[in-house]
Amino acid sequence: VGQSKVVSVIPQLIIPIKTALNTRDRSVIAKVLKVLQALVKCDDNEENLVGKSLVPYYRQILPVLNIFIRKNDNMGDAMDYGQRQQRNLGELIMETLEAFERHG
């Protein structure tokens, strides 16, 4: 029932999402990616209406992600304490793309 309400507002969400991604601020992009993941995963049933309704907007979302996808923090043997908060932008982008693929 809830996914139909989400699907109806997706066109209105795209411009703010695109604007936030175009800031190129890593913390803003990380938050937007987490929102996109939550948005795609909110549709639990087999229909994946939310994920499918995002497909026409990939052209507006994906180019900015392409810029940052290689921004993995190479720490060598060091410990990544930000891993729990998912501050590594490259990994977060990959997780988001995988969620798009699974649910869309």
C-alpha distances in whole Angstrom, upper triangle without the diagonal:
4,6,6,7,9,11,12,14,16,19,19,19,22,25,25,24,27,29,29,29,32,34,35,35,34,32,30,29,28,26,24,24,22,20,19,19,16,15,15,14,11,9,11,10,13,12,12,11,12,15,16,16,18,21,22,23,25,28,27,26,28,32,32,31,34,36,35,34,38,38,38,40,43,45,47,47,46,43,40,39,36,34,32,31,31,33,34,33,34,32,29,29,29,26,24,25,25,21,21,22,20,17,18
4,5,5,7,9,10,12,13,16,17,16,19,22,21,21,24,26,25,26,29,30,31,31,31,29,26,26,25,22,21,21,19,16,16,16,13,11,12,12,8,8,10,11,14,13,12,11,10,14,15,14,16,19,21,21,23,26,25,24,26,29,29,28,31,33,32,31,35,35,35,37,40,42,44,45,43,40,37,36,33,31,29,28,27,30,31,30,31,29,26,26,27,24,21,23,23,19,19,21,19,16,17
4,5,5,6,9,10,11,14,15,14,17,20,20,19,22,24,23,24,27,29,29,30,29,27,25,24,24,21,19,19,18,15,14,14,12,9,10,10,7,6,9,9,12,10,9,7,6,10,11,11,13,15,17,18,19,22,22,21,23,26,26,25,28,30,30,29,32,33,33,35,38,40,42,43,42,39,36,35,32,30,29,27,26,28,29,28,28,27,24,23,24,21,19,20,20,16,16,18,16,13,13
4,5,5,6,9,10,13,14,15,17,20,20,20,22,25,25,25,28,30,31,32,31,30,27,26,26,24,21,21,21,18,16,17,15,12,13,14,11,9,12,12,14,11,11,8,8,12,12,10,13,16,17,18,20,23,22,22,24,27,28,27,30,32,32,31,35,35,36,38,41,43,45,46,45,43,39,38,35,34,32,30,29,31,32,30,31,30,27,26,27,24,21,22,23,19,18,20,19,15,15
4,6,5,7,9,12,12,13,15,18,18,18,21,23,23,24,27,28,30,30,30,28,25,25,25,22,20,21,20,16,16,17,15,12,13,14,11,11,14,15,17,14,13,11,10,13,14,12,14,17,18,18,20,23,22,21,24,27,27,27,30,32,31,31,35,35,35,38,41,43,45,46,45,42,39,38,34,33,31,29,29,30,32,30,31,30,26,26,27,25,22,23,24,20,19,22,21,17,17
4,5,6,6,10,10,10,12,15,15,15,18,20,19,20,23,25,26,26,26,25,22,21,21,19,16,17,16,13,12,13,11,8,10,11,9,9,13,14,16,14,12,9,7,10,12,10,11,14,15,15,17,20,19,18,21,24,24,23,26,28,27,27,31,31,32,34,37,39,42,43,41,39,35,34,31,30,28,26,25,27,28,26,27,26,23,22,23,21,18,19,20,17,16,19,18,14,14
4,6,5,8,10,10,12,15,16,15,17,20,20,21,23,25,26,27,27,26,23,22,22,20,18,18,18,15,13,14,13,10,10,12,11,10,13,14,15,12,10,7,5,9,9,7,9,12,13,13,15,18,17,17,19,23,23,22,25,28,27,27,31,31,32,35,38,40,42,44,43,40,37,36,33,31,30,28,27,28,29,27,27,27,23,22,23,21,18,19,20,17,15,17,17,13,12
4,6,7,8,10,12,15,16,16,18,20,21,22,24,26,28,28,29,28,24,24,24,22,19,20,20,17,15,18,16,12,14,16,14,13,17,17,18,15,14,10,9,12,12,9,11,14,14,14,17,19,18,18,21,24,24,24,27,29,29,29,33,33,35,37,41,43,45,47,45,43,39,39,35,34,33,31,29,31,32,29,30,30,26,25,26,25,21,22,23,20,18,21,21,17,16
4,6,5,6,9,12,12,13,15,17,17,19,21,22,24,25,26,24,21,21,22,19,16,18,18,14,13,16,15,11,13,16,14,14,18,19,20,18,15,12,10,13,14,10,11,14,14,13,16,18,16,16,20,22,22,22,25,27,27,27,31,31,33,35,38,40,43,45,43,41,37,36,33,32,31,28,27,28,29,27,28,28,24,23,25,23,20,21,23,20,18,21,21,18,17
4,5,5,6,10,11,10,12,15,15,16,18,20,22,23,23,22,19,18,19,17,14,15,16,12,11,14,13,9,11,14,13,13,17,18,19,16,14,11,8,10,11,7,7,11,11,9,12,15,13,13,16,19,19,19,22,24,24,24,28,28,29,32,35,37,40,42,40,38,35,34,31,30,29,26,25,26,27,24,25,25,21,20,22,20,17,18,19,17,14,18,18,15,14
4,5,6,8,10,10,11,14,15,16,17,20,22,23,24,24,20,19,21,19,16,17,18,15,13,16,16,13,14,17,17,17,20,21,22,19,16,13,11,13,12,9,8,11,10,8,12,13,12,13,16,18,18,19,22,24,24,25,28,29,31,33,37,39,42,44,42,41,37,37,33,32,31,29,27,28,28,25,26,27,23,21,23,23,19,19,22,19,17,19,21,18,16
4,6,7,8,9,11,12,14,15,17,19,21,22,23,22,19,18,20,18,15,17,18,15,14,17,17,13,15,19,17,18,22,23,24,22,19,16,13,15,16,12,11,14,13,11,14,16,13,14,17,19,19,20,23,24,25,26,29,29,31,34,37,39,42,44,42,40,37,36,32,32,31,28,27,27,28,25,27,27,24,22,25,24,20,21,23,21,19,22,23,20,19
4,6,6,6,9,10,11,12,14,16,18,19,20,19,15,15,17,14,11,13,14,11,10,14,13,11,13,16,15,16,20,22,23,21,18,15,12,14,15,12,10,13,13,10,13,14,12,11,15,17,16,17,20,21,21,22,26,26,28,30,33,35,38,40,39,37,33,32,28,28,27,24,23,23,25,22,23,24,20,19,21,20,17,18,21,18,16,20,21,18,17
4,6,5,6,8,10,10,12,14,16,18,19,19,15,14,16,15,11,13,15,12,10,14,15,12,13,17,17,18,21,23,24,21,18,16,13,13,14,11,9,11,10,7,10,11,8,8,12,14,13,14,17,19,19,20,24,24,26,28,32,34,37,39,38,36,32,32,28,28,28,25,23,23,24,20,22,22,19,17,20,19,16,16,19,17,15,18,20,18,16
4,5,5,6,9,10,10,13,15,17,18,18,15,14,17,16,12,15,17,14,13,17,18,15,17,20,20,21,25,27,27,25,22,20,17,17,18,15,12,15,13,10,12,12,9,10,13,14,13,15,18,19,19,21,25,24,27,29,33,35,38,40,39,37,33,33,29,29,29,26,25,24,25,21,23,24,21,19,22,22,18,19,22,21,18,22,24,21,20
4,5,5,6,9,10,11,14,14,16,16,12,12,15,13,10,13,15,12,12,16,16,14,16,19,19,21,25,27,28,26,22,21,17,18,19,16,14,17,16,12,14,15,11,11,14,15,14,15,19,19,19,21,24,23,25,28,31,33,36,38,37,35,31,30,27,27,27,23,22,21,23,20,22,23,19,18,21,21,18,19,22,20,19,22,24,22,21
4,5,5,6,9,10,12,13,14,14,10,9,12,10,7,9,11,9,9,12,13,12,14,17,17,19,22,25,26,24,20,19,15,15,17,15,12,14,14,10,11,12,9,8,11,13,11,12,15,16,16,17,21,20,22,24,28,30,33,35,34,32,28,28,24,24,24,21,19,19,19,16,18,19,16,14,18,17,14,15,18,17,15,19,20,19,18
4,5,5,6,9,10,13,14,15,11,10,13,13,9,11,14,13,11,15,17,15,16,19,20,22,25,27,28,26,22,21,17,17,18,16,13,14,13,10,10,10,7,6,10,10,9,11,13,14,14,16,20,19,22,24,28,30,33,36,34,33,29,29,25,25,26,23,21,20,20,17,18,20,17,15,18,18,15,16,19,18,16,19,22,20,19
4,5,5,7,9,11,13,14,10,10,14,13,10,13,16,14,14,17,19,17,19,22,23,24,28,30,31,29,25,24,20,20,21,19,16,18,17,13,14,14,10,10,13,13,10,13,16,15,16,18,21,20,23,25,29,31,34,36,35,33,30,29,26,26,27,23,22,20,21,18,20,22,19,17,20,21,18,19,22,21,20,23,25,24,22
4,5,5,8,8,10,10,7,7,10,9,7,10,13,11,12,15,16,16,18,20,21,23,26,29,30,28,25,24,20,20,22,20,17,19,18,15,15,15,12,10,13,13,10,12,15,14,14,16,19,18,20,22,26,28,31,33,31,30,26,26,22,23,23,19,18,17,18,15,17,19,16,15,18,19,16,17,21,20,19,22,24,23,22
4,5,6,8,9,10,7,5,9,10,7,9,12,12,11,14,16,16,17,20,21,23,26,28,29,28,24,23,20,19,21,19,16,17,17,13,13,13,10,8,10,10,7,8,11,11,10,13,16,15,18,20,23,25,29,31,29,28,25,25,21,21,22,19,17,15,16,12,14,16,14,12,15,16,14,15,18,18,17,20,22,21,20
4,5,8,10,12,9,8,12,13,11,13,16,16,15,18,20,19,21,23,25,27,30,32,32,31,27,26,23,22,23,21,18,19,18,15,14,13,10,9,11,10,7,10,12,11,11,14,17,16,19,21,25,27,30,33,31,30,27,27,23,24,25,22,20,18,18,15,16,19,17,15,18,20,17,18,21,21,20,23,25,24,23
4,5,9,10,8,8,12,12,11,13,16,16,16,19,21,21,22,25,26,28,31,34,34,33,29,28,25,24,26,24,21,22,22,18,18,17,14,13,14,13,10,12,14,12,12,16,18,16,19,20,24,26,29,32,30,29,25,25,22,23,24,21,19,17,17,14,17,19,17,16,20,21,18,20,23,23,22,25,27,27,26
4,6,9,8,7,10,12,11,12,15,16,16,18,21,21,22,24,26,28,31,33,34,33,29,29,25,24,26,25,21,22,22,19,17,17,14,12,13,12,8,10,12,9,9,12,14,12,15,17,20,22,26,28,27,26,23,23,19,20,22,19,17,14,14,11,13,16,15,13,17,19,17,18,21,22,21,24,26,26,25
4,6,5,6,9,10,11,12,14,15,16,18,20,21,22,24,26,28,31,34,35,34,30,30,26,25,27,26,23,24,25,21,20,20,17,15,16,15,11,12,14,12,10,14,15,13,15,16,20,21,25,27,25,24,20,20,17,18,20,16,15,12,13,11,14,16,14,14,18,19,17,19,22,22,22,25,27,27,26
4,5,5,6,9,10,10,12,14,15,16,18,20,21,22,24,27,29,32,33,32,29,29,25,24,27,26,22,24,25,21,20,20,18,15,15,15,11,11,13,11,9,12,13,10,12,13,16,18,21,24,21,20,17,17,13,15,16,13,12,9,9,7,10,13,11,11,15,16,15,17,20,20,20,23,25,25,25
4,5,5,6,9,10,11,13,14,15,17,18,20,21,23,26,28,31,32,32,28,28,25,24,27,26,23,24,26,22,21,22,19,16,17,18,14,13,16,15,12,14,16,13,14,14,18,19,23,25,22,20,17,16,12,14,15,11,10,8,10,9,13,14,11,13,16,16,15,18,20,20,21,24,25,25,25
4,5,5,6,9,10,11,12,14,15,16,18,20,21,24,26,29,31,30,26,26,22,22,24,23,20,22,23,19,18,19,17,14,15,16,12,12,16,15,12,15,17,15,17,17,21,23,26,28,26,24,20,19,16,17,17,14,13,11,13,11,14,15,12,13,16,16,15,17,20,19,19,23,24,23,24
4,5,5,6,9,10,10,12,14,15,16,18,20,22,25,28,29,28,24,24,20,19,22,21,17,19,20,17,15,17,14,11,12,13,9,9,12,11,9,11,14,12,14,16,19,21,25,27,25,23,19,19,16,16,17,14,12,10,11,8,11,12,10,9,13,13,11,14,17,16,16,19,21,21,21
4,5,5,6,9,10,11,12,14,16,17,18,21,23,26,27,27,23,24,20,19,22,22,18,20,22,19,17,19,17,13,14,15,12,10,14,14,11,12,14,12,13,14,18,19,23,24,22,20,17,16,12,13,13,10,8,7,8,6,10,10,7,8,12,11,10,13,15,15,16,19,20,20,20
4,5,5,6,9,10,11,12,14,15,16,20,22,25,26,26,22,23,19,18,22,21,18,20,22,18,18,20,17,14,15,17,14,13,17,17,14,15,18,16,17,18,21,23,26,27,25,23,19,18,14,15,14,11,10,10,12,10,13,13,10,11,14,13,11,15,17,15,16,20,20,19,20
4,5,5,6,9,10,10,12,14,15,18,20,23,25,24,20,20,16,16,18,17,14,17,18,15,14,16,14,10,12,14,12,11,15,15,13,14,18,16,18,19,23,25,28,29,28,26,22,21,17,17,17,14,12,12,14,11,14,14,10,10,14,13,10,13,15,14,14,17,19,17,18
4,5,5,6,9,10,11,12,14,17,19,22,23,22,18,19,15,14,17,17,13,15,17,15,13,15,14,10,11,14,11,9,13,14,12,12,15,14,15,17,21,23,25,27,26,24,20,20,16,15,15,13,10,11,12,9,11,11,7,7,10,9,6,9,12,10,11,14,15,15,15
4,5,5,6,9,10,11,12,15,17,20,22,22,18,19,15,14,18,18,15,17,20,17,16,19,17,14,15,17,15,13,17,18,15,15,18,17,17,18,22,23,26,27,25,23,19,19,15,14,13,11,9,11,12,11,13,12,8,9,12,9,8,11,13,11,12,15,16,15,16
4,5,5,6,9,10,10,13,16,19,21,20,16,17,13,13,16,15,13,16,18,15,15,18,16,13,15,18,16,14,18,19,17,17,21,20,20,22,25,27,30,31,29,27,23,22,19,18,17,14,13,14,16,14,16,15,11,12,14,12,10,13,14,12,12,16,16,14,15
4,5,5,6,9,10,12,15,17,19,18,14,14,10,10,13,12,10,12,15,12,12,15,13,10,12,15,14,12,16,17,16,16,19,19,20,22,25,27,30,31,30,28,24,24,20,19,18,16,14,16,16,14,15,14,11,10,12,10,7,10,12,9,9,13,13,11,12
4,5,5,6,9,11,13,16,17,17,13,14,11,10,13,14,11,14,17,15,14,17,16,13,14,17,16,14,17,19,17,16,19,19,19,21,24,26,28,29,28,26,22,22,19,17,16,15,13,15,15,14,14,13,10,10,11,8,6,9,9,6,8,11,11,10,11
4,6,5,6,9,11,14,16,16,13,14,10,11,14,14,13,16,18,17,16,20,18,15,17,20,19,17,20,22,20,19,23,22,22,24,27,28,31,32,30,27,24,23,20,19,17,15,14,17,18,16,18,16,13,13,15,11,9,12,13,9,11,14,13,11,13
4,6,5,8,11,14,15,14,11,11,7,8,11,11,10,13,15,14,14,17,16,14,16,19,18,17,20,22,21,20,24,24,24,26,29,31,34,35,33,31,27,27,23,22,21,19,17,19,20,18,19,18,15,15,16,13,10,13,13,10,10,13,13,10,11
4,6,6,9,11,12,12,8,9,6,5,9,10,8,11,14,13,13,17,16,14,15,19,18,16,19,22,20,19,23,23,23,26,29,31,33,34,33,31,27,27,24,22,21,20,18,20,20,18,19,17,14,14,14,12,9,10,11,7,7,10,9,6,8
4,5,7,10,11,12,9,10,8,8,12,13,12,14,18,17,16,20,20,17,18,22,21,19,22,24,22,21,24,24,24,26,29,31,33,33,32,30,27,26,23,21,20,19,17,20,21,19,20,18,15,15,15,12,10,12,11,7,9,11,9,7,10
4,6,9,12,12,9,10,8,9,12,13,13,16,18,18,18,22,21,19,20,24,23,21,24,27,25,24,27,27,27,29,32,34,36,36,35,32,29,28,26,24,22,21,20,22,23,22,23,21,18,18,19,15,14,16,15,11,12,15,13,10,12
4,6,8,8,6,7,6,8,10,11,12,15,17,18,18,22,22,20,21,25,25,23,25,28,27,26,29,29,29,32,34,36,38,39,38,35,32,31,29,26,25,24,23,25,26,24,25,23,20,20,20,17,15,16,15,12,12,14,11,8,10
4,7,8,7,10,10,11,13,15,15,17,21,21,21,25,25,23,24,27,27,25,28,30,29,27,30,31,30,32,35,36,38,38,37,35,32,31,29,26,25,24,23,26,27,26,26,23,21,21,21,17,16,17,16,12,13,14,11,9,12
4,6,6,9,10,11,13,15,16,18,21,22,22,26,26,24,25,29,29,27,29,32,31,29,33,33,33,35,37,39,41,41,41,38,35,35,32,30,28,28,27,30,30,29,28,26,24,24,23,20,19,19,17,14,15,15,12,10,12
4,6,9,11,11,11,14,16,16,20,21,21,25,26,24,24,28,29,27,29,32,31,29,32,33,33,35,37,39,41,41,41,39,36,36,34,31,30,29,28,31,30,29,28,26,24,24,22,20,19,19,17,14,14,14,11,9,11
4,5,9,9,9,11,13,14,17,18,19,22,23,22,23,27,28,26,28,31,30,29,32,33,33,36,38,40,42,43,43,40,37,37,35,32,31,30,29,31,31,29,29,27,25,24,23,21,19,18,17,15,14,14,11,9,9
4,6,5,6,9,10,11,14,16,16,19,20,19,19,23,24,22,24,27,27,25,28,30,30,33,35,37,39,40,39,37,34,34,31,29,28,27,25,28,27,26,25,23,21,20,19,17,15,15,14,11,10,11,9,6,6
4,6,5,6,9,10,13,14,15,18,19,18,19,23,24,23,25,28,27,26,30,31,31,34,37,39,41,42,41,39,36,36,33,31,30,28,27,29,29,27,27,25,23,21,21,19,17,17,16,13,12,13,12,8,8
4,5,5,6,9,12,12,13,16,16,15,17,20,21,20,22,25,24,23,27,28,28,31,34,36,38,40,39,36,33,33,30,28,27,25,24,26,26,24,24,23,20,19,19,17,14,14,15,12,10,12,12,8,8
4,5,5,7,10,11,11,14,15,13,14,18,19,17,19,22,22,21,24,25,26,29,31,34,36,37,37,34,31,31,28,26,26,24,22,24,24,21,21,20,17,16,16,14,11,11,11,9,6,8,8,5,4
4,5,5,8,10,10,14,15,14,15,19,20,19,21,24,24,22,26,27,28,32,34,37,38,40,40,38,34,35,32,30,29,28,26,27,27,24,24,23,21,19,18,17,14,13,14,12,9,10,10,7,4
4,6,7,8,10,13,13,13,15,18,20,19,21,24,24,23,27,28,29,32,35,38,40,42,41,39,35,36,32,31,30,28,26,28,27,25,24,24,21,19,20,19,16,15,16,14,11,13,13,10,8
4,6,5,7,10,10,9,11,15,16,15,17,20,20,20,23,24,26,29,32,34,37,38,38,36,32,33,29,28,27,25,23,24,24,21,21,21,18,16,17,16,13,12,14,12,9,11,13,10,7
4,5,5,8,10,10,11,14,16,15,16,19,20,19,23,24,26,29,32,34,36,39,38,37,33,34,31,29,29,27,25,26,25,22,21,21,19,16,17,17,13,12,13,12,8,10,12,10,7
4,6,7,9,10,11,14,16,16,17,20,21,21,24,26,28,31,34,37,39,41,41,39,36,37,33,32,32,30,27,28,27,24,23,24,22,19,19,20,16,15,17,16,12,14,16,14,11
4,5,5,7,9,11,13,13,15,17,18,18,22,23,25,29,31,34,37,39,38,37,33,34,30,29,29,27,25,25,24,21,21,22,19,16,18,18,14,13,16,15,12,14,16,15,12
4,5,5,6,8,11,10,12,14,16,15,19,20,22,26,28,31,33,36,35,34,31,32,28,27,27,25,23,23,22,18,18,19,17,13,15,15,12,10,13,13,10,12,15,13,11
4,6,6,7,10,11,11,14,16,16,19,21,23,26,29,32,34,37,37,36,32,33,30,29,30,28,25,25,23,20,19,21,19,15,17,18,15,13,16,17,13,15,18,17,14
4,6,7,8,10,11,13,15,16,19,20,23,26,29,32,34,37,36,35,31,32,29,28,29,26,23,23,22,19,19,20,18,15,17,18,15,14,17,17,14,16,19,18,16
4,6,6,7,9,11,12,13,16,17,19,22,25,28,31,33,32,31,28,28,25,24,25,22,20,19,19,15,15,17,14,11,14,15,11,11,14,14,11,14,17,16,14
4,6,5,6,9,10,10,13,15,17,21,23,26,29,31,31,30,27,28,24,23,25,23,19,19,18,14,13,15,13,10,11,13,11,9,13,13,11,13,16,16,14
4,5,5,7,9,10,13,14,17,21,23,26,29,32,31,31,27,29,25,25,26,24,21,20,18,15,14,16,15,12,14,16,14,12,16,17,15,16,20,20,18
4,5,5,7,9,12,12,15,18,21,24,27,30,29,28,25,26,22,22,24,21,18,17,16,12,12,15,13,10,13,15,13,13,16,17,15,18,21,21,19
4,5,5,6,9,10,13,16,19,22,24,27,26,25,22,23,20,19,21,19,16,15,13,9,9,11,10,7,9,12,10,9,13,14,13,15,18,18,17
4,6,5,8,10,13,16,18,22,24,27,27,26,23,25,22,21,23,22,18,17,15,11,10,12,12,9,10,13,12,11,14,16,15,16,19,20,19
4,6,7,8,12,15,17,20,23,26,25,25,22,24,21,21,23,21,18,16,14,11,10,13,13,10,13,16,15,14,17,19,18,19,22,23,22
4,6,5,9,11,14,17,20,23,22,22,19,20,17,17,20,18,14,13,10,7,6,10,10,8,10,13,13,13,16,17,17,19,21,22,22
4,6,8,11,13,17,19,22,21,21,18,20,17,16,19,18,14,13,10,7,5,8,9,6,7,11,11,10,13,15,15,16,19,20,20
4,6,9,11,14,16,19,19,20,17,20,17,16,19,19,15,14,10,8,6,9,11,9,10,13,14,13,16,18,18,19,22,23,23
4,6,9,12,15,18,17,17,15,17,14,14,17,16,13,11,8,6,5,8,10,10,11,14,15,15,17,19,20,21,23,25,25
4,6,9,12,14,14,14,12,14,12,11,15,14,11,10,6,6,5,7,9,10,10,13,15,15,16,19,20,21,23,24,25
4,6,9,12,11,11,9,12,10,10,14,14,11,9,6,8,8,9,12,13,14,15,17,18,20,22,23,24,26,27,28
4,6,9,9,11,10,13,13,12,16,17,14,13,10,12,11,12,15,16,16,18,20,21,21,24,25,26,27,30,31
4,6,5,7,7,11,12,12,15,16,15,13,11,14,13,14,16,18,18,20,22,23,24,26,28,29,30,32,33
4,6,8,10,13,15,14,18,19,18,17,14,17,16,16,19,21,20,22,24,25,25,28,30,30,31,33,35
4,7,9,12,15,14,17,19,18,18,16,19,18,18,21,23,22,23,26,27,27,29,31,32,32,35,36
4,7,9,12,12,15,17,16,15,14,18,18,17,19,22,22,22,25,27,27,28,31,32,32,34,36
4,6,9,9,12,14,14,13,13,16,17,16,18,21,21,21,23,25,25,26,29,30,30,32,34
4,5,6,9,10,10,10,9,13,14,13,14,17,18,18,20,22,22,23,26,27,27,29,31
4,5,7,8,9,9,10,14,16,14,15,19,19,19,21,24,24,24,27,28,28,30,32
4,6,5,6,6,7,11,13,12,12,15,17,16,18,21,21,21,24,26,26,27,29
4,5,5,6,7,10,12,10,10,14,14,13,16,18,18,19,21,23,23,24,26
4,5,8,10,13,14,12,11,15,16,14,16,19,19,18,22,23,23,24,26
4,6,9,11,13,12,10,14,15,14,15,18,18,18,21,23,23,23,25
4,5,7,10,8,7,10,12,10,12,15,15,15,18,20,20,21,23
4,6,9,9,8,11,13,12,13,16,17,18,20,22,22,23,25
4,6,6,6,9,10,11,12,15,16,17,19,20,21,23,24
4,6,5,6,9,10,10,12,14,15,16,18,20,21,22
4,5,5,6,9,10,11,12,14,15,17,18,20,21
4,5,5,6,9,10,10,12,14,15,16,18,19
4,5,5,6,9,10,11,12,14,15,16,18
4,5,5,6,9,10,10,12,14,15,16
4,5,5,6,9,10,10,12,14,15
4,5,5,6,9,10,10,12,14
4,5,5,6,9,10,10,11
4,5,5,6,9,10,10
4,5,5,6,9,10
4,5,5,6,8
4,6,5,5
4,6,5
4,6
4
